[in-house]
């Protein structure tokens, strides 16, 4: 569900390493420069919600990839009304993909 990255680098180098891991590993969290066993369960210092159960997404045959918390037990009703249609172009939806893998 998670991987830890400990590095003395900072700035763009650290962010690049974290982005590379996020792009290539089937994990829901990249924990950067934190005690992994504690950080995955949520912390005021990293913004993850407090939890004792970490979702691992479809990579781990799970139905969610975030930290399980009270929101997963709430039933939500959404009232949906017609709105003006905004149909995106395929190129706009896949812009990041096409920048890495041109047509």
C-alpha positions in Angstrom: 0.0 0.0 0.0 2.9 2.4 0.6 6.6 2.9 0.0 9.0 5.1 1.9 11.6 7.4 0.3 14.4 8.7 2.5 16.7 11.2 0.8 19.1 14.0 1.7 18.1 15.7 -1.6 15.6 18.5 -1.5 13.6 20.6 -4.0 13.3 19.4 -7.6 15.6 16.4 -7.1 13.5 15.1 -4.2 10.2 15.8 -6.0 11.5 14.1 -9.1 12.4 11.0 -7.2 9.0 10.9 -5.5 7.3 11.5 -8.9 9.3 8.7 -10.5 8.3 6.2 -7.7 4.7 7.3 -8.0 4.7 6.8 -11.7 6.3 3.3 -11.6 5.2 1.6 -8.4 1.7 0.1 -7.7 1.3 2.0 -4.4 -1.2 4.5 -3.0 1.3 6.5 -0.9 4.9 7.7 -1.3 6.0 8.6 2.3 8.9 11.1 1.9 11.4 11.5 4.8 9.1 10.2 7.5 8.9 7.2 9.8 7.0 5.0 7.5 5.2 2.9 10.1 3.8 6.0 11.7 3.3 8.3 8.7 1.1 5.8 6.7 -1.5 6.0 9.5 -1.9 9.7 9.2 -0.3 12.7 10.9 -0.8 16.4 11.5 2.6 16.7 9.7 1.6 15.1 6.4 -2.1 15.6 5.9 -3.1 12.0 5.7 -6.3 11.2 7.7 -5.7 9.2 10.8 -6.4 5.5 10.2 -5.4 2.0 11.3 -6.3 0.6 7.9 -4.6 1.8 4.7 -6.3 1.1 1.4 -4.0 -0.4 -1.3 -6.3 0.3 -4.3 -6.9 -2.1 -7.1 -3.2 -3.0 -7.1 -3.9 -5.0 -3.9 -7.4 -6.1 -4.9 -8.9 -3.4 -2.6 -11.7 -1.0 -3.5 -10.0 2.2 -2.3 -6.5 3.6 -2.0 -6.8 6.2 0.7 -6.6 5.8 4.5 -9.9 4.4 5.7 -11.6 6.8 8.0 -15.1 7.9 9.1 -15.9 9.2 5.6 -16.0 5.6 4.3 -18.9 4.9 6.6 -21.0 7.8 5.7 -23.8 7.4 3.2 -23.9 10.4 0.8 -26.9 11.4 -1.2 -26.1 13.7 -4.2 -28.8 15.7 -5.9 -27.9 15.9 -9.6 -29.5 18.3 -11.9 -28.9 18.9 -15.6 -26.1 21.4 -16.4 -24.6 22.8 -19.6 -22.6 20.0 -21.2 -18.8 20.3 -21.2 -17.4 17.6 -23.4 -13.6 17.6 -23.3 -11.4 16.8 -26.3 -9.5 13.5 -26.1 -6.3 15.4 -26.5 -7.1 17.5 -23.4 -7.9 14.4 -21.3 -4.8 12.6 -22.3 -2.4 15.6 -22.6 0.0 14.2 -20.0 0.0 10.8 -21.5 0.6 12.1 -25.0 3.5 14.3 -23.8 5.2 11.1 -22.6 4.1 8.8 -25.4 3.4 10.8 -28.6 0.8 9.5 -31.0 
